[in-house]
Amino acid sequence: MRLAFAIIIVVAAAAFAVTAMLLVRRRAPDGSYFHDGDRAAGVFGVLATGFAVLLGFVVFLAFESYDEARSGAEREALVVAQQVETAQFFAEPTANELTSQLVCYARSVVGVQWDRMENGTLGEQLNPFAAEMFRLIRTVEPGSASEQSAYDRWHDQTSDREEARNARIHGAVGVIPTPLWIVLFLSAAMIFLFMLFFADSGERAIVQALMIGTVTVIITATLLLLTALDNPFHGGIGGLRPVAMERSLKVIDQELAVADVQVTPPCDAAGNPT
């Protein structure tokens, strides 16, 4: 979520809450609508504590998913770089073809596939270059001991890469179910409504505004934080970016240059097949 958009939402919510409180305060009795302020404060404490506990668990759940997506992206990038090294132990032209497909795989993750994750359109779509590598490796018949070792290692790394990819794209669909969102927003609305009954015509207007304004800002900002954590792939502040895979692409280019390996990837810079 864009920072400017989030700030606008927080300010608008706080302005609405303050306006509502000041309007209710005009007709509120001196001392608020509650005759027993201590009892009302106790009820509000139970309501706020329940909301805070639920919110804390949801934030933990969302952050865990966010961190899993970030870790998955880093592991996937590392395995791709390792597979490039493994591919060099195959005979030609298999080594060159696998290397080219790996480069395109990395480019597609950075480019078109990352864009689809941000737009929520990736779904269950496979990386086309992963399918091409699977088709190619099926035709390989290891001839030497080193090639046999590379063949076995390749399959292990492929499993690791696919597991890391699943962890990465898992965060793109969000982990907070709709009923939980409904409960959170309903609880926030109840807190807001309960606070309006604390309107007191005998209290200074700025004190009343500060009381409901600060609570509204904190609740709104926390809900926006949940939204950002539940949808980690976005271009705004805190959004996950393909930094790890971009770094792996640079490392791959350097390794190929040192090994004097020339490849012609069958894709453009964004990972679209050519």
N, C-alpha and C positions, 0 to 999 in steps of 0.2 A: 504494500500500500504506500502510495506517495505520502511523504511527510507533510506537505502542504495540505493535502486533502484530509489527512488525519487531524491536523491542527484545526481546520475549519469545522470538522465534525465535533471535536471537543469543545470549541468555543461556542458553537451553535447550541449544543446540548446544555452547557452551563448557562448560556443566556436565557434559554427557554425555562430552565429550572428556577433561575433567579426571578424572572418575570412572573412565573406562576406563584412563587412564594410571596412576592410583594403584592400581587393582586389578592391573594387569599388573606394576607395580613391586614388589608384595609377593613375587613369585616370581622377579623378575629378578635375574641375577647382578650382582655388584659390577663396575661399569664398562660396563653395558648388555649386550645380547645380541651386539653386534658386538665381535670381537676386535681388528679394525683400525678404530678410530674415524675416522681420516682418510679411509680409502677409503669408508666408509659416508657420511661427510659429503659427499664428492665426488659420490657417486651421488645423494644427496638434493639436492645443489645443481643437478644436471642435471635431475632431476625437477621441482623447484620452478621453475627457470628456464623450462622448457618450458611449464609451466602458466601462469606469469606472462606469457609472450609471447603465448600463445593468448588468455588473458584480456584482455590489453591490446587486441588486435585486435577482440575481440568487443565490448568496451566502446566502442571507437571507432565500430564499426558501429552499435551501439544508440543512441549519443548522436547520431550523424549522422541517424538516422531520427527521433529525438526532436526535434531541432532543425528538421528539415524539416517535421514536423507543426506545430510552433509557428509557423514562418515562414509556412506555408500558411494557417493560421488568421488571421494578421495580414493577409496579402495579400487573402484573401477578404473580410475585413471592410472593408478600404480600398476594394476594387472595388465592393462593394455601396453604400457611401456615394457613390462617384463615379457609379454608375448612377442613383441617385436624382436627381442634378443633370442627367444626360443626359436622363432621362425628361421633364423639364419643357419640353424643346424640341419635344415631340410635340404634336399637336393634341389637344383634348379630344374624347371622354372617354379616349383612349388614355393620356395623361399621368397622369391620376388613377388609372387601373386599374393601370398599370405600377408607379406609386409604392406603391400599396396592396400589390401582390404582393411588392415588394421588402421592405417592412416586415415582412410575414409570413415571408418567406424568412429574414430576420435573426432574427426571433423563434423560428422553428423550429430554427435552428442553436443558439441559446442554450438553448432549452428541450428539446423532445422529441428532436431529433436528437442533441444532446450526451449526453442520458441513454442513448440507444441505443448510442452509441459506448462509453460507460463500461461498459455491460452486455454489449458484444460482440454486439449483435443488429442493428446497422445494416446489415451486409452490403453488397449492391449496390443498396440502395434509393435511389431518387432523391428529391431534395427536391420535393414536390408543387407548390410554388409556382414552382420553376424550369420545370417542365413547363407550367404555366399561362402563364408569361411567354413561353415559346416559341410556344405556341398563339396568343397575342395578337399577338405581333410579326409573325407570318406574315400577318396580315390588314392590316398597315399599308402604305399606298401613299404614300410621301413626296410632299408637294405643293409645298414650298418648298425653297430652297437650305439653310436652317438645319435643316429637318426631315430632308433628305437626309443632311446632315453628321451629325446626331444618330443617324440610322438606321445609318449605317456605323460610327460610334463605338460604338453599342450592341452590335453584333455582336462588335467587338474586345474590349470589356469583358466580354461574356458568355464568350468563350473564356478570358480571363484569370481570371475567377471560377471557371469549371469546372476549370481547371488547378490553381488554388489549393485548391479543395475536394478534388481528388484527392490533393494533397500532404498535406492535413490528415487525411483518413480513411485514408491509407496506413499511418500509424503505429498505427491502432487494431487492426490484425490482427497486429502484431509482425513483426519481420524476422529474428529468430534462429531458424533451422530446428531441428527436434527432434533430428536427429543431433548437432548442435553442443552442445545442452543435455546430451545423454547423455555426450558426451566430457568436458564440463566437470565434471559430477558424478562421473564415473568417475575423472577425474584427482584431484579433491578427495578422493575416498575412498582412492585409492592413497597420497596424501600423508599422510592420517590414519593409515593402516595402517603405513606406513613409520616414522612418528614413534613409534608404540607400541614398536618394537624399540629405541628409544633409552631405554627405561625402565631406570633404574639404581637399585638398592637402596642404593647407597652415596651417592647424591645426596640432598639435602634434598627433602622432599616438595613444599614451596612452589616450589622451583626447577623441578621436573618439571611441576608444575601450570601454572606461568607459561609454560613453554616451549610446551606443546601448546595452552594456552588462548589465548594471543595469536595463534598461527597460525590456530586455528579461528575466532576472532572476525573476523580480517581476511578469510579466505576466505568465511565466511558472509555478512558484510556486503557484500562485493563481488558475490556472487551475488544478493543481495537488490537491490542497486543495478541490476544487469542486468535483473532482473525489472521494476523500476520504469521503467527506460528503454525496455524492450521493450513495455511497456503504459502509454503516457504519459497516457492518459485515465482518471484515477481521482481519487477525492475526497481521497486522502491527501496527505502532504507531497510536494512536487515534481510533483504531477499538473497537467496542463494544464487551464486553465479558460477559458471563452469571454469573457475580459476584453476582447479586441479588438472582438468583435462587440457586446458590451454598450456599449462606448464609441461604436461607430458608430451604434447605435440612438439614443443620446443626441444625437449630432451631427445625425442625420437629423431628430429632433424639433425641434431648434433651427433647422435650415435651413428646415424647412417652416413654422415659426412666423414666421420673418423674411420668407419669401416669401409669407406669408398663404395657404398652401395647406392645404385641409382634406381629409383622407382618412379613409375608414372601412375599415380593414383587415379582410379576411374571415377572421379568425382570432382566437384568444384570446391571452392574454399568453404562453402557452407554445408558441405556434406551431401549435396544432391547428386545422384548418379548421373554420369555423362554418357 
